[in-house]
Amino acid sequence: MTFHPQIVQTHAGVRAVLSSPEFSVPGPNAPTSPRGHSQALLRDVAWLRNQVSRFSGPQDHPRRRALGVAELDRIPTGGLRAAARRCCEQRLAARGAGPVEVMGALARPVPLDTLAMALGVGAGLAADVACVARVYPPAAEADPEADAAVERLARRCATPAVGERPGHIVGSELCAARIGLLVQACDATAGLIGNAVIASARHSHTGPRAQLLAETLRYSPPVRSTRRVATAHTTLEHGSIAAGREVHLDLAAANRDAAVYAQPHRFVPQRAETQHLAFGFGPRACPGAPHAMALAAGTLDALESHRVVPDQPTVIHEPTGHLWIPQRVEVDHR
């Protein structure tokens, strides 16, 4: 008998699941690459999934998460925002006047290059990061291209961390943590930038950048859903969940819960309620939320005087179930 996942759509229900020790993330023991093709690689997609905190169980998660948090803690968000703006402005200047397709030319490479430089692993990793991001979720099937991309990223990320003595070899968990930070910033940050550019044009927003980004995350979150698995029989909202049952958390619906937000289906940057769930909640909430906001803000800073063209009534998004990322957003670069 096949059990369909329980769907949770309320703000309170999603918060309850994300903060409860009775729910865990789906493990990495899912389809990887066709057997045998990556045997020559020391590090592949399966290795990455088994090393990052994102898919770790309760014993390994705190330690692995702390490695990523420590890497982020040494990157000031103000400097990151300024660096993203410079990177974006340099790319715009190199292209000259005319239309610029934001998603491919700016929203994906600018945050990744900026974050990679801040981590000390160098720029130019966007193509490999995007390749890995495509198969990062445990349910996805990896391939030789993605496995090779992980190996290349691992070679770049296996460098001494700040404060380590010369010659010290960084452990595999720290290497994986750095790759994980880049992979998790890939689609989500690009989606935030693209959705914010569209929202700014449609709603003629001229206020603070932080308000625009916060309301974009609530109204059009780039990550629309996530999953958890019940580790024990438990009760949730209006029913019980059996141990082993998968729970689908609808972040987009929770972010428009009328019990929390006034006029939830209106885009209101000045709203007082800012408890959106776009970055998750509880012990596994995104540790890089301030950095993602800084990267997006810096990119938008560079686009401040640009006009979105054309003003499409309907935006086509990439065909992925849990992401909300525009395929194309053009701005007029003068």
N, C-alpha and C positions, 0 to 999 in steps of 0.2 A: 504494500500500500504506500502511495506517495503522499507525503504531507507537505502542503503548501506553506510557505512562511507566514507567520503572523505579521500583519501590517500595523504599525503604530504611527499615527498621524498627528496626535495632539502634542502640544508643547510640553505639558507636564509628563505625558507618557514617555516621550523621547528622552527627556532629562532623567526620568526614573531608571530607564534601562541603561543609559550611558553612565550613570553613577552607581549602579548596583554591582556588587561583587558576584551576583548570581548569573551574570551574563558575561561571556567572553567573546573575543574576536574570533572569526573563523580561522583555523590554523593554516599554515602553509602547505599542508600535506594534500595538495591538489595537483591536477595535471601540470607537468612541467614540459620539458622539451622531449621530442622523440628520443627514445633511449639510444645512447651510444654516440650521438653526434657531438656532444660537448665533453667527452671524457678527457680530452687533452687540455681543457681549461681548468685552472685552479679555482676560478670563481665564475659562477654563472647565475642565471635567474634563481634557480633553486637555492643556491648558496645565499643570495641576497635575501630572499624571503625568510630563510631560516636564521638570519643574523640581525635583522632590523627589529626595532621595538614595535613597529606597527603591527606585526603578526605574532608577537611573542606572548607566551603564557604569563601568568602572574608571577612566576619565580624569576623569569629573566627580564620582564618588562621594565621594572623600576631601574635596574642597572643600565640597560640599553638606552632607555629614554634619557637618563642622566647624561649619557655621553653626547647625545644630540643637543640637549639643553645647554651643556657646557660650551659646545661649539657656537651656539647662537648667542650665548651670554657675552662672548668676546666681540660681538659685532654690534656697535651702536646703531640704533635704527635711524637716527638723524643723518649719520654719515651714509647709511645705506640708501636712504631716499635721495640724497644729493648725488650719489654715485649713479643711481638709476637714471636720474634726470640727465646727467652728463652723457651717459651711454646712449640714451634715447636721442638726445640732441645731436650727437656725433653721427648716428645712423641717419637721421633726417637730413643733416647737412650733406652727407655723402650722396644722398639720392637726388638732391636738387628739388626744384619746384615741381608741383604736380600731385596727382593722387597717390596716396600711400596705403597699401593694404596693411592694416594695423596688426592683425593676428599673426601673420607669417613674418612680417618685417620687424615688429616691435614687441608685441605682447608675449611671444614665446622666448625669443633670444635675449631680450634686455634683462628681464628678471633673473634668468639662469646665468648669464654671463656676470651680472653684477654680484649675485650671491656666490658664485664659484670663486670670483676674485676675492671677495671678502673672506671666504673660507681658506684662501691660500692655495687653491688647487688649479688656478688659471682659467682663462676663458676658453671659448670654442668647444664647449661640451654639449651644446643644446641639442644637436642631432642625436647623439648617443643617449642623452637623458630622455628625450622624447621616445626613442625606440624602446627603452626599458619601461617607461611609463605605460606604454601601450599594453604590456603584458604583466604589469606589476601586481594586480589583484590576484589572490590565490586561485580564483576560478578560471583565470585566463590560461591559455596554453602558450608556453614560451616557444621560441624557435631559434635556429642557429644565429640569426642576425642579432636578436636580443641578448643571447648568451655572450656573443663576442663583444657587444656594447658594454655589458657589465664588466667584462675583463678589462676593457680599455679604461673604463671609469675607475675601476679598482686600482689600476696602476697609477692613475693621477691622484687618487684620494689617499693612497697609502703613503702619506708624508708625515713627518713629525708634527705633532700638535704644538701650539704655542706653550712654552714653558718646559718642554721635554728636552732632555740633554741631547746633544748632537749624536747621531748614529743610532738613537733608540728606534726600534722598529715598532710601528703602530700596530696594535692588535687588530684582528679581523673585524671585531665588533665596532671599533671606532671608524674603520674604513667603510664598513657598511652603513654606519650612522650618517656619514657625510654623503654617501650616495643617496641614502634615503631622504635626506633633507632636500637634495636637488630634485629627485624624482617626485616627491610630494609637492614641491613648489611648481612643477611644470604645468600641468593642465589647470590646476585650481587657480593659480595666479594669473595665467593667461585668460581664463574665463572671467575672473573678476575685472580685469582691465577692459576686456571687450564689452562686457555687460555694462560697466560703468560709463564707457564712452557713449554707448547707445542711450543709456538712461540720462546722461547729462544733456545730450542733444534733444531727446524727446521731451524732457521736462524743463528745459532751459535753466538748468541749475547753475547758479553763480555763487553759491555759498561756500562754506568751508569744505575742503576736500574730504576730511574725515567723515562729515555727514553724508556726502555722496556715496562713499565707499561702504559705510555701515548700512545705509538703506539698500544699496545694491546687494549686499550680502544677505539681507533679510528678504528682499523682494525677488531677486534673481540669483540665488546661491549657485555658484559654479558646481559644487558638489551637492547633488540633490538628495542623496540617500546613502545609507550605510547599513551594515548588517551586524548582528550579534547572535550568539547561540546560547541558549539557557543551559547552565551547568547543573542545575537542580530544578525540581518541580517548584514553580513559583506562581504567584498571582500578579497579574498586571491589568490595571484598569478594570475592564468589565469581564475578564475571564482568566483562566489558568493557563499556564504554559508548561508543557511537559519537558522534562530534562532531554536535551539534545535537539529540541525544536529551534529552528532558525527564526529570527525576528528581523523583519525589514523595517528600518526606521526611515520614515519619509520626512527628511529635514525640510524640504520645500513646503510641505503642507503645515508642518509645525511652525514654521516661520510666518505663516499667515493664519495662525490660530486666533479667532475672534475673542477668545477668552483672555488673551494676553495683549493683543494689538487692536487699537481703535482703527477703524477703516482699514482692515488688513490688506485689502486688494488695491489700495491706492499707494502710489510712490510718494512718500512724505519724508524727505531728508531731515526735516526739523523735528521729527517725532521724538517724544521723550523715551519711549520704550526701545531700548537698544539690546535687549537680551536675545539676539538672534542665535541660532544654533549652527550657523554655517561652519564654524570651526570646532564643532563638537561640544562636549561638555564632560565634566568629571575628570577622573585620573588619566584618561586618554585624549583629552582635548588637544588640539593642534598646538604644539609648543612654539611653532614659528608664526603664530597669528600676527604679532606686532611687526615682524619682519616682512610678512606677505603684504601687510597694509602699507609699509614703508616703500616696498618695491613698486606696488601699484600706484601709490601717490606720486612717487618720483617720475614714473612713466607718464602719468596724467599731467604732471607739472609741465613736462616738455611739450605736451599736446594742447596746452591751454588756449592758444590762439588759433587752433586748427578747426576747420569746419568739417562735420561729418557729411560725406557725399556718397551716394545719394541718400536722402532720408527715406529708407525703406519702411513701408508700413508693416511688413513681415520680415523678420530676420530668420534666416535658416541656420539652425544649430547642428553641430556635429551629431551623427547618429549613434550616440552612446546612451545607455539607459540611465546611468547614475550621474552623468555630467551634463552641464548646461553651458556649452561653449559655442559662441558664434563661429560660423565657418569663415565669414568675411565681414570686415568692417573697414570701410575706406574713409580716409580723411584727406582734406585738401591742404597740401603743404605749400605755403607761399614763400 
